[in-house]
Amino acid sequence: MVSDEAVLKREIDRLAGQFLSRDDKKRTQFANWLRNTFGQAQDKEFLLIHNPGGWGNTVLKDCLDWERSIVTGITNTMDELKRTWTLVQYYRSGNNFWRHMRDIKKETLFFFKGESLQARVLAAALGFLTDHLRDLKIVLIGASQGAAFSNAVMRELDDSLQVYSVELGIFFPHMKRRIITERTLAIDSNGLMSDPMCNRDLWRGFKSYITAPYRWVASRLQGNPKKFTYCINAPGHDYSWEYPEVQRQIVDFLKANFGGVRE
């Protein structure tokens, strides 16, 4: 493990410059994220990384209840397994209207073609972390577009790295390029009803999006404004920890991989 902070900083800055040399702000943000993440993870067995759904910029406390419940359920399970862990989020876009407008082309390319610079950036960061923290295991947590992003990251990684992924409700355009290994848990149904976003149910998916603006406006008129993504109501495209089949699969996956005797 690198002990010289100056050397570590130079290595991180060099890595950031490889991918983000044209954007000073993004390069600085990424370098700061990697330094902070390294500091949090260096005395832990596990690093949990939550990749938010939607635009990928929602802080955990503001995520949909069911998505937040998955993260909480996983951390509680790690506690039950008596593992030491730290949790961070990785944001793949900015959190304002103008950044969303700028990112439309990028998000469209990712949705239909799976191309993502941010996936390559995070994969490089995970390689850096596992190279310097040899005993660290990493678990990616993603739902919906966050699941697709996690899988894009996994496709960039060497199979030898100790990186695992829990992916829930991946959108159907990503299915054809999704790769599932023994370190991947992919859940495409909440056990109660089919997920229209996974199963290419275009009519149900279309209805959920076309009616979302009405719910968004109504929330403001009622004095309880909600984020637009909270107004997209697609029955089946939710994976609450309280759903028995969702919880069972995740707990079984964590126990199978991390429930044994510590080395």
C-alpha positions in Angstrom: 0.0 0.0 0.0 1.3 3.5 -0.8 2.1 5.3 2.4 3.6 8.5 0.9 0.7 10.9 0.5 2.5 13.0 -2.1 3.2 10.0 -4.2 -0.4 8.8 -3.9 -1.6 12.3 -4.9 0.6 12.3 -8.0 -0.6 8.9 -9.1 -4.2 9.9 -8.7 -3.7 13.2 -10.6 -1.9 11.3 -13.4 -4.8 8.8 -13.6 -7.4 11.6 -13.7 -5.4 13.3 -16.4 -5.5 10.2 -18.6 -9.2 10.4 -19.0 -10.3 14.0 -18.2 -7.4 16.2 -19.5 -9.8 18.6 -21.3 -12.0 19.3 -18.3 -10.3 20.8 -15.3 -13.4 20.7 -13.1 -14.2 17.1 -13.8 -10.6 16.1 -13.4 -10.4 17.8 -10.0 -13.8 16.3 -8.9 -12.7 12.8 -9.9 -9.2 13.1 -8.2 -10.9 14.3 -5.0 -13.4 11.5 -5.1 -10.7 8.9 -5.6 -8.5 10.4 -2.8 -11.4 10.5 -0.4 -12.6 7.0 -1.3 -9.0 5.7 -0.8 -8.9 7.2 2.6 -12.3 5.7 3.6 -11.5 2.3 2.3 -7.9 1.7 3.4 -8.8 0.2 6.8 -11.9 -1.7 5.6 -12.6 -5.1 4.1 -15.2 -3.8 1.7 -15.9 -0.7 -0.3 -19.6 -0.4 -1.4 -20.2 1.9 -4.3 -23.8 3.0 -5.1 -24.4 4.1 -8.6 -27.7 6.0 -8.5 -30.4 5.3 -11.1 -31.8 7.9 -13.5 -29.2 10.6 -14.4 -26.9 9.1 -11.8 -26.5 12.2 -9.6 -29.0 11.7 -6.8 -27.6 11.7 -3.3 -28.7 8.6 -1.3 -31.0 10.4 1.1 -33.0 11.7 -1.9 -33.2 8.5 -3.9 -36.5 6.7 -4.3 -37.5 4.8 -1.1 -37.1 1.4 -2.7 -33.6 2.1 -4.2 -32.5 3.5 -0.8 -33.9 0.4 0.9 -31.6 -1.8 -1.2 -28.5 0.0 -0.1 -29.6 -0.1 3.5 -30.4 -3.8 3.3 -27.0 -4.6 1.9 -25.2 -2.6 4.5 -27.2 -4.3 7.3 -26.4 -7.7 5.8 -22.7 -6.8 5.8 -23.0 -5.9 9.5 -24.7 -9.3 10.1 -21.8 -11.0 8.4 -19.5 -9.0 10.7 -17.6 -7.4 7.8 -16.1 -3.9 7.9 -17.2 -1.7 5.1 -17.5 1.9 3.9 -20.1 3.3 1.5 -19.6 5.9 -1.2 -21.6 7.1 -4.2 -20.3 7.6 -7.7 -22.0 10.4 -9.7 -21.8 10.1 -13.4 -23.4 13.5 -14.2 -24.1 16.9 -12.8 -27.2 17.8 -10.7 -28.8 20.7 -12.4 -30.9 21.5 -15.5 -28.1 22.8 -17.7 -25.9 19.8 -17.0 -28.7 17.5 -17.9 -29.2 19.3 -21.2 -25.4 19.0 -21.9 -25.5 15.3 -21.0 -28.4 14.3 -23.2 -26.2 13.2 -26.1 -23.9 11.3 -23.7 -26.9 9.6 -21.9 -28.5 8.7 -25.2 -25.3 7.0 -26.5 -25.1 5.1 -23.3 -28.7 4.0 -23.4 -28.7 2.7 -26.9 -25.0 1.8 -27.5 -23.6 1.3 -24.0 -20.8 3.8 -24.6 -19.7 5.5 -21.4 -16.5 7.4 -20.6 -17.5 7.5 -17.0 -17.6 3.7 -16.9 -14.0 3.5 -18.1 -13.1 6.2 -15.6 -14.6 4.3 -12.6 -13.1 1.0 -13.8 -9.7 2.6 -13.8 -10.3 3.9 -10.3 -11.3 0.5 -9.1 -8.2 -1.0 -10.6 -6.2 1.7 -8.8 -7.9 0.9 -5.5 -7.5 -2.8 -5.7 -3.9 -2.5 -6.8 -3.0 -0.4 -3.7 -5.4 -2.0 -1.2 -4.7 -5.6 -2.0 -7.2 -7.1 0.6 -10.1 -4.8 -0.4 -13.2 -6.2 -2.1 -15.5 -3.8 -3.9 -19.3 -4.2 -4.4 -21.1 -2.1 -7.0 -24.8 -1.4 -6.2 -27.0 -0.1 -9.0 -30.7 -0.1 -10.0 -32.2 0.8 -13.4 -29.7 2.9 -15.3 -27.4 2.6 -12.3 -27.5 -1.2 -12.9 -26.6 -0.7 -16.5 -23.7 1.6 -15.5 -22.4 -0.9 -13.0 -22.4 -3.6 -15.7 -20.6 -1.3 -18.1 -18.0 -0.9 -15.4 -17.7 -4.6 -14.9 -17.2 -5.2 -18.6 -14.1 -2.9 -18.4 -12.5 -4.8 -15.5 -10.0 -7.6 -15.5 -11.6 -10.8 -14.2 -8.9 -11.1 -11.5 -10.0 -8.0 -9.6 -12.1 -8.5 -6.5 -15.1 -6.5 -7.7 -18.7 -7.7 -7.4 -21.9 -6.2 -8.7 -25.6 -6.2 -7.6 -27.7 -5.0 -10.5 -31.5 -4.6 -10.4 -33.9 -3.7 -13.1 -31.6 -3.1 -16.1 -33.3 -1.4 -19.1 -33.9 -3.7 -22.1 -31.5 -2.0 -24.5 -28.6 -3.0 -22.2 -29.6 -6.7 -22.1 -27.8 -7.6 -25.4 -24.5 -6.4 -24.1 -24.8 -7.3 -20.4 -22.2 -9.7 -19.1 -23.0 -11.8 -16.1 -20.2 -13.6 -14.2 -20.0 -15.4 -10.9 -19.4 -12.0 -9.3 -22.6 -10.5 -10.7 -26.1 -10.7 -9.3 -28.6 -9.6 -11.9 -32.2 -9.3 -10.8 -34.8 -8.6 -13.5 -38.0 -9.1 -11.5 -39.1 -8.1 -8.1 -40.9 -11.4 -7.6 -44.4 -9.8 -7.6 -44.9 -8.7 -11.2 -42.9 -8.4 -14.4 -40.7 -5.4 -15.0 -41.7 -3.5 -18.2 -38.3 -1.9 -18.5 -36.5 -5.3 -18.5 -39.0 -7.1 -20.7 -39.4 -4.5 -23.5 -43.0 -3.9 -22.5 -43.0 -0.6 -24.5 -46.7 0.3 -23.9 -46.4 0.1 -20.1 -43.1 1.8 -20.1 -44.4 4.6 -22.4 -47.4 5.2 -20.2 -45.2 5.6 -17.2 -43.2 8.3 -18.9 -45.9 10.1 -20.8 -48.0 10.6 -17.6 -45.0 11.6 -15.5 -45.2 15.3 -16.4 -48.8 15.5 -15.1 -47.8 14.0 -11.8 -44.8 16.4 -11.6 -47.0 19.4 -12.2 -49.6 18.1 -9.7 -47.0 17.7 -7.0 -46.1 21.4 -7.3 -49.7 22.5 -7.4 -50.3 20.5 -4.2 -47.3 22.2 -2.5 -45.3 19.0 -2.3 -42.8 19.3 -5.3 -41.1 16.1 -6.4 -38.2 15.4 -8.7 -39.3 14.4 -12.1 -37.8 10.9 -11.8 -40.0 10.3 -8.7 -43.0 10.9 -10.9 -42.2 8.0 -13.3 -44.5 5.3 -12.1 -43.8 2.0 -13.8 -45.4 -0.9 -11.8 -42.9 -3.7 -11.6 -39.8 -1.5 -12.0 -39.2 -1.3 -8.3 -37.1 -3.6 -6.1 -37.8 -2.9 -2.5 -35.8 -4.7 0.1 -39.1 -5.7 1.6 -40.0 -7.9 -1.4 -39.1 -11.4 -0.3 -37.6 -12.6 -3.6 -35.4 -9.5 -4.0 -34.1 -9.7 -0.4 -33.5 -13.5 -0.7 -31.4 -13.3 -3.8 -29.2 -10.4 -2.5 -28.7 -12.0 0.9 -27.8 -15.4 -0.7 -25.4 -13.7 -3.0 -23.6 -11.8 -0.2 -23.5 -14.8 2.0 -22.2 -17.1 -0.7 -19.4 -14.7 -1.5 -18.6 -13.0 1.8 -20.1 -15.2 4.5 -17.3 -17.6 5.0 -14.5 -17.6 7.5 -12.2 -14.6 7.2 -8.8 -15.3 5.6 
